[in-house]
Amino acid sequence: MPPPTTEASQRDHSVPQDQRLSVIAEDGDVHVQAVPQKAHHRPFSRRWNLGDPPRHSYEKPPPAYSVWNVTRPRGEKLADVRNNKFIARRGGWKRLLILALVLVAILVALIVGLVVGLRKKHNSNQTSAPSSSSTSSSTGPFPIGSYSLSTFLDTVSTNCTSNSATWRCYPYTTYSSSPAAALATFNWIITASATSSGNYTISSTDNPFAINFVNASLRLLDANAATERYHFQVPVNKPVVPSAALTSDNQIATCFFNGTIFEANLYTKTPNTYPPASASSTSAAASPSSTGRSAFGSWPYAVEVMQTIGGGKGVPDCYEVVNGTLGAQITQGLTAQAAGDFVSDFLDMN
């Protein structure tokens, strides 16, 4: 016969097993059910509590990603950088700032070094004439431009004339007598040749030397050598006012040395050493206002100028000057000298 059933026993059997209380042993030991390990097949973002994985549709590609547009749920930019362990710990931002400053300093140093190197190379090309020059008053490749050439009177020889008073050279004082008073400056203009490509011509301006020439051809001599120079030579009729009277009545006179050879060497590598600073105010150059031209730049190298003529008949031809007009020819006290004798003066800045 089955045991009698009561309401309590029916209530016990009606409670599901998973909701029943655990059994407490009388000796105090508690039986705790082991927590199962996380399943290895769970999504990576769920295993490490990184939040929900991005939701993408297989029908559309994922949105474009930009490191400069990383937005966190709270609207923050670059939150991953802010939460980086290296930056978050003490001094992290300072270290990052120092690193940035070091990189900027290295970049600036490289730029400065490149600029200085290019400038030195450019200056080296300028000094290796005849490539360019910064002292010319006009534009164009060296030696095109308007130049002032400072020189000094070095030597005067009067062997070609029987009367030394008939030959004079401006500024009439040699360097040995007075280095400052011997200063003389030529203003010349160099232009590209109109008839020959790559060649140049030179012309004089108003000057106290009574030496005038136009479009004389320049020749480059000793190219690429230390003595490299531009050279020109022209015949001129040199007028001279004698330093002493030639007639008994002290009549003013003018003598002409026709056929005088005027030549010059304009060096392109030899440095100049003249004039001294104290002599700059005694320049014999014609002023820009008298020439009607703009200021002339200084020729940056050495210069040598020569005037020569051989003796002979008619060297010189002298005439009286009356009211500014040439009068009778003067022959008294003037005899022809040997053709081998030369008058020469050298004006240089070596």
C-alpha positions in Angstrom: 0.0 0.0 0.0 1.5 3.3 -0.9 2.5 5.8 1.8 0.1 8.5 2.3 0.9 11.8 0.6 0.8 15.1 2.3 0.7 18.7 1.0 4.3 19.3 2.0 5.6 16.4 0.2 3.7 17.4 -3.0 5.2 21.0 -2.7 8.7 19.6 -2.4 8.3 17.5 -5.6 6.8 20.4 -7.5 9.9 22.7 -7.2 12.3 22.4 -10.1 15.6 20.9 -9.3 17.7 23.9 -10.5 15.8 26.2 -8.1 16.3 24.1 -5.0 18.6 25.3 -2.2 22.0 23.8 -1.8 22.4 21.2 0.8 24.5 22.4 3.8 26.4 19.7 5.4 26.4 19.4 9.1 30.2 19.5 9.3 30.4 23.0 7.8 31.8 22.1 4.4 30.1 24.0 1.5 29.9 22.4 -1.8 30.4 25.2 -4.4 29.8 24.5 -8.0 32.8 25.2 -10.2 32.6 28.2 -12.5 33.1 27.1 -16.1 35.9 28.7 -18.1 35.0 31.1 -20.9 34.5 29.3 -24.1 37.4 29.6 -26.5 35.1 30.0 -29.4 33.6 33.3 -28.1 34.3 36.4 -30.2 37.6 38.2 -29.5 35.9 41.4 -28.5 33.7 39.6 -26.0 36.6 37.6 -24.5 38.6 40.8 -23.6 35.7 43.1 -22.9 36.6 45.4 -25.7 33.0 46.3 -26.5 30.7 45.3 -29.3 32.4 44.4 -32.6 31.8 46.7 -35.5 28.6 45.9 -37.3 29.1 45.7 -41.1 26.8 44.7 -43.8 27.9 42.2 -46.3 26.2 44.2 -48.9 28.2 47.4 -48.3 32.0 47.9 -47.7 33.1 49.2 -44.3 33.4 53.0 -43.9 36.7 54.6 -44.7 39.1 54.7 -41.8 41.3 57.7 -40.9 43.6 58.0 -38.0 42.7 61.7 -37.7 39.0 60.9 -37.4 38.9 58.3 -34.6 35.8 59.1 -32.6 34.9 57.3 -29.3 31.4 56.9 -28.0 31.8 60.1 -25.9 32.9 62.1 -29.0 36.6 62.2 -28.2 39.3 62.3 -30.9 42.3 60.0 -30.8 41.2 58.4 -27.6 43.5 55.5 -28.2 46.5 57.8 -28.2 45.3 59.5 -25.0 44.9 56.2 -23.3 48.2 54.8 -24.5 50.2 53.4 -21.5 53.4 55.3 -22.5 51.5 58.6 -22.6 49.2 58.0 -19.8 51.9 57.3 -17.2 53.7 60.2 -15.5 55.9 62.3 -17.8 54.6 60.6 -21.0 53.4 63.9 -22.6 56.7 65.6 -21.8 58.6 62.8 -23.4 56.5 63.0 -26.5 57.0 66.8 -26.6 60.8 66.4 -26.2 60.9 63.8 -29.0 58.9 66.2 -31.3 61.3 69.1 -30.5 64.3 66.9 -31.3 62.8 65.9 -34.6 62.0 69.5 -35.5 65.6 70.6 -34.5 67.1 67.9 -36.7 64.9 69.0 -39.6 65.8 72.7 -39.2 69.5 71.8 -39.0 69.3 69.8 -42.3 67.5 72.7 -44.0 70.1 75.3 -42.7 73.0 73.1 -43.8 71.5 72.6 -47.2 71.0 76.4 -47.6 74.5 77.3 -46.4 76.0 74.6 -48.7 74.2 75.9 -51.7 75.1 79.5 -50.9 78.8 78.6 -50.6 78.7 76.7 -53.9 77.0 79.7 -55.5 79.7 82.1 -54.1 82.4 79.8 -55.3 81.0 79.9 -58.8 80.9 83.7 -58.7 84.6 83.9 -57.8 85.6 81.5 -60.5 85.3 84.2 -63.1 84.4 84.7 -65.9 81.0 83.3 -64.8 79.3 86.1 -62.9 79.9 89.2 -60.8 77.9 91.1 -58.2 79.7 94.4 -58.6 78.4 95.3 -62.1 75.7 98.0 -62.3 73.9 96.2 -65.1 72.4 92.8 -65.6 73.9 90.1 -67.7 76.5 87.4 -67.5 80.0 88.4 -66.4 81.8 90.5 -67.6 78.8 92.5 -69.1 78.3 95.7 -67.1 79.5 99.2 -66.3 82.7 99.2 -64.2 85.0 101.6 -62.4 88.6 100.4 -62.6 90.8 102.0 -60.0 94.5 102.2 -60.9 97.7 104.1 -60.0 100.3 105.7 -62.3 103.3 103.4 -62.0 105.9 104.4 -64.6 106.4 107.2 -67.1 109.1 107.1 -69.8 109.8 110.0 -72.2 112.5 108.4 -74.5 110.5 109.0 -77.7 110.5 112.8 -77.5 113.3 115.2 -77.3 111.4 117.4 -74.9 110.1 115.5 -71.8 107.6 118.3 -71.0 105.6 117.2 -74.0 104.6 113.8 -72.6 102.4 113.6 -69.5 100.1 111.0 -68.1 97.2 111.7 -65.8 97.2 112.1 -62.8 100.7 113.3 -63.3 102.0 111.8 -60.0 103.5 108.3 -59.8 102.9 105.8 -57.1 106.5 106.1 -55.8 105.9 109.8 -55.2 102.5 109.5 -53.5 100.4 106.3 -53.5 97.3 108.3 -52.7 97.8 111.0 -55.3 98.6 108.4 -58.0 95.1 107.1 -58.0 93.3 107.2 -61.3 89.9 105.6 -62.2 88.6 104.5 -65.6 84.9 104.2 -66.2 84.3 101.6 -68.9 81.3 99.7 -70.3 81.4 96.1 -71.4 78.7 94.8 -73.7 78.0 91.7 -75.7 79.4 91.8 -79.2 76.8 92.5 -81.8 78.6 90.6 -84.5 80.1 87.6 -82.6 78.2 85.4 -80.2 80.0 84.8 -76.9 82.4 87.7 -77.4 82.4 91.2 -75.7 83.3 94.8 -76.6 84.4 97.6 -74.3 83.9 101.4 -74.6 85.2 104.4 -72.7 83.2 107.2 -71.1 84.1 110.9 -70.5 87.4 111.0 -68.7 90.3 113.3 -67.9 92.8 111.0 -69.7 91.8 112.2 -73.2 91.5 108.5 -74.1 88.3 107.7 -76.0 87.3 104.5 -77.8 84.1 102.7 -78.8 83.3 99.0 -79.1 86.9 97.7 -78.8 87.0 93.9 -79.0 87.9 92.0 -75.8 89.9 88.8 -76.1 90.1 86.2 -73.3 93.7 85.2 -72.7 95.1 82.3 -70.5 91.6 80.9 -70.0 91.2 78.9 -66.7 94.7 79.9 -65.6 95.6 82.1 -62.6 96.5 84.8 -65.1 93.2 84.6 -67.0 92.3 88.1 -68.3 90.4 90.1 -70.9 92.7 92.1 -73.2 92.0 94.9 -75.7 94.2 97.2 -77.7 93.3 100.3 -79.7 95.2 103.1 -81.5 94.4 106.6 -80.2 95.6 110.1 -80.9 96.7 111.3 -77.5 96.7 115.1 -76.9 99.0 116.5 -74.2 99.3 120.0 -72.8 103.1 120.4 -72.1 104.1 121.0 -68.5 106.5 123.8 -69.7 106.4 126.4 -72.4 107.8 125.3 -75.8 108.2 128.8 -77.3 110.2 131.9 -76.2 107.0 133.9 -75.7 105.5 131.2 -73.4 102.6 130.6 -75.8 100.2 127.9 -74.8 100.6 124.8 -76.8 99.2 121.3 -77.4 101.1 118.3 -78.6 99.6 115.2 -80.4 101.1 111.8 -80.1 99.2 110.3 -83.1 99.2 106.5 -83.3 99.6 105.9 -79.5 98.7 102.3 -78.6 96.3 102.1 -75.7 95.9 98.6 -74.2 94.6 97.1 -71.0 94.4 93.7 -69.2 91.3 93.1 -67.1 92.1 90.1 -64.9 89.4 87.7 -63.8 91.2 85.8 -61.0 94.0 87.9 -59.7 92.7 89.9 -56.7 93.2 93.6 -56.5 95.1 95.4 -53.7 94.6 99.0 -54.7 93.5 101.6 -53.9 94.1 101.9 -50.1 91.1 103.1 -48.2 92.7 106.5 -47.5 93.0 107.3 -51.2 89.3 106.6 -52.2 88.4 110.3 -51.9 91.0 111.4 -54.5 89.6 109.3 -57.4 90.0 110.9 -60.8 87.0 109.3 -62.3 84.4 111.4 -64.0 81.2 111.7 -61.9 78.0 110.0 -63.0 76.4 113.4 -63.4 79.1 114.4 -66.0 78.7 111.2 -67.9 74.9 111.1 -67.8 75.0 107.4 -66.8 74.1 105.5 -63.6 76.7 104.6 -61.0 79.5 102.2 -62.0 80.2 99.0 -60.1 83.8 98.3 -59.0 85.8 95.8 -61.1 86.7 93.1 -58.5 90.0 92.1 -59.9 93.4 93.5 -60.9 93.8 95.8 -63.9 96.8 96.9 -66.0 96.7 99.8 -68.4 99.5 100.8 -70.8 100.1 103.6 -73.4 103.0 103.2 -75.7 104.4 104.9 -78.9 107.6 104.7 -80.8 109.8 107.6 -81.6 110.1 109.1 -85.1 109.1 112.0 -87.3 106.1 113.8 -86.1 106.3 112.4 -82.6 105.0 114.6 -81.3 103.2 117.2 -83.5 102.9 120.4 -81.4 100.9 123.6 -82.2 100.2 126.9 -80.6 96.8 127.5 -79.1 95.2 130.9 -79.6 91.8 131.6 -78.2 91.1 127.9 -78.0 92.1 127.3 -81.6 95.1 125.5 -83.0 97.6 127.9 -84.6 101.2 127.6 -86.0 103.1 124.4 -85.7 106.0 124.4 -83.2 109.2 122.8 -84.4 111.8 124.6 -82.3 113.5 122.3 -79.8 111.7 119.2 -81.2 113.7 116.6 -83.1 112.7 113.1 -84.1 113.9 110.3 -81.8 114.9 106.8 -82.8 112.0 104.6 -83.7 113.0 102.0 -81.1 112.5 104.4 -78.2 109.1 104.2 -76.5 107.0 106.3 -74.2 105.1 104.2 -71.8 103.0 104.5 -68.6 101.6 101.7 -66.7 98.5 102.0 -64.5 97.7 98.9 -62.5 96.3 97.6 -59.2 98.4 94.5 -58.6 
